Amino acid sequence: MKAPAVVFREYVWETLSQDPDVMSIAIGVHDNVPANPGAVYVTLGDGERIDQSAACIRQAQHILTLHVWSDKKPKAECEQLSWFVEKALHLIPAHSPVHRITNVTATAGRVRRDKDGITNHGVITVQAIIQEQANGDD
């Protein structure tokens, strides 16, 4: 059975890769960034898990950091793509045959200029509650 964090990453990647607004700007959505990702793209960053289990259920809050990259000035393109990413994931029902994913929310976001002085960098925090299922297939 896949780990809940893996299922959440796959859900986020699939949702963003299939979202027409996100893909109207982004060249791609990457978990592992290729050597030449293009000028505008989204990457999946660090994940975190906070246990919220009880005696009768195993669940955790999963937090995933997403990164939006753009080399266009001004910051408008990065801001627009960040908003599309947040909109694509916020309060959207998640379906997984392995674990129950609920309360998907984009909880924070910011856009700043990177230290290179060229790249705009958006950072978005997405979280969900994931209930582990007792039985499940890969």
C-alpha positions in Angstrom: 0.0 0.0 0.0 1.3 3.5 -0.8 2.2 5.8 2.0 -0.4 8.7 2.5 2.3 11.3 1.7 3.0 9.6 -1.6 -0.7 9.5 -2.4 -1.0 13.2 -1.6 2.0 14.2 -3.8 0.5 12.2 -6.7 -2.9 13.8 -6.2 -1.4 17.3 -6.2 0.8 16.6 -9.2 -2.0 15.1 -11.2 -4.5 17.9 -10.3 -2.1 20.6 -11.3 -0.9 18.8 -14.5 -4.5 18.5 -15.7 -5.6 22.0 -14.7 -6.2 24.1 -17.9 -5.5 27.4 -16.1 -2.2 26.2 -14.5 -1.1 24.6 -17.8 -2.0 27.8 -19.8 1.0 29.4 -18.1 3.3 26.7 -16.8 5.4 24.6 -19.1 5.2 21.7 -16.6 4.7 20.5 -13.1 7.6 18.6 -11.7 8.4 16.5 -8.6 12.0 16.1 -9.8 13.0 19.1 -11.8 14.6 18.2 -15.1 17.9 19.8 -16.3 16.1 22.4 -18.5 12.6 22.8 -17.0 11.6 25.9 -19.1 10.9 29.4 -18.1 7.7 29.0 -16.1 7.0 25.9 -14.1 5.7 24.4 -10.8 7.7 22.1 -8.5 6.6 20.0 -5.5 8.7 20.7 -2.5 9.0 19.5 1.0 6.3 17.6 2.8 5.4 17.5 6.5 3.1 15.2 8.5 1.4 16.0 11.8 -0.2 13.0 13.4 -3.9 13.4 14.5 -4.7 9.8 15.2 -7.2 8.6 17.7 -7.8 5.2 19.2 -10.2 4.3 16.3 -8.6 6.0 13.3 -5.2 6.7 12.0 -4.9 10.1 10.3 -2.6 13.0 9.9 -2.5 16.5 8.5 -0.2 16.5 5.5 1.5 19.8 4.4 3.1 20.2 1.1 5.1 23.2 -0.1 4.8 24.1 -3.8 7.1 26.4 -5.7 6.2 28.5 -8.8 9.1 29.8 -10.9 9.0 32.5 -13.6 11.8 34.4 -15.2 9.5 37.1 -16.6 9.3 40.6 -15.2 7.3 42.0 -13.6 5.9 39.5 -11.0 2.5 39.4 -12.6 3.0 36.1 -14.3 4.3 34.4 -11.1 1.4 35.9 -9.2 -1.1 34.7 -11.8 0.3 31.2 -11.9 0.4 31.1 -8.0 -3.3 32.0 -7.9 -4.2 29.4 -10.5 -2.3 26.7 -8.4 -4.1 27.8 -5.2 -7.5 27.8 -7.0 -6.9 24.4 -8.5 -6.2 22.8 -5.1 -8.4 24.8 -2.7 -11.3 22.8 -1.3 -11.4 20.4 -4.3 -12.6 16.9 -3.4 -9.8 14.4 -3.6 -10.4 10.9 -4.7 -8.0 8.1 -3.8 -8.7 4.3 -3.7 -6.0 3.9 -1.1 -6.5 6.6 1.6 -9.3 9.1 2.3 -8.1 12.7 1.5 -10.2 15.5 2.9 -10.0 19.2 3.6 -7.5 20.1 0.9 -6.7 23.8 1.3 -4.2 26.2 0.0 -3.4 27.9 3.3 -0.6 30.4 2.4 1.2 31.9 -0.6 3.8 34.5 -1.4 5.8 35.7 -4.4 9.2 37.2 -4.2 12.2 37.9 -6.4 14.9 35.3 -6.1 18.5 36.2 -5.1 19.6 36.0 -8.7 17.6 39.2 -9.4 15.9 37.6 -12.4 13.6 34.8 -11.2 10.3 35.3 -9.5 9.5 32.6 -7.0 6.1 31.8 -5.6 5.7 29.6 -2.5 2.4 28.0 -1.8 1.5 25.9 1.2 -1.2 23.2 0.7 -2.5 20.9 3.3 -5.0 18.1 3.7 -6.2 15.6 6.3 -5.5 12.0 5.2 -7.1 9.1 6.9 -5.2 5.9 6.4 -7.3 2.9 5.2 -6.8 -0.5 6.8 -6.8 -2.2 3.5 -5.8 -0.9 0.1 -4.0 -1.8 -3.1 -1.1 -0.1 -4.8 
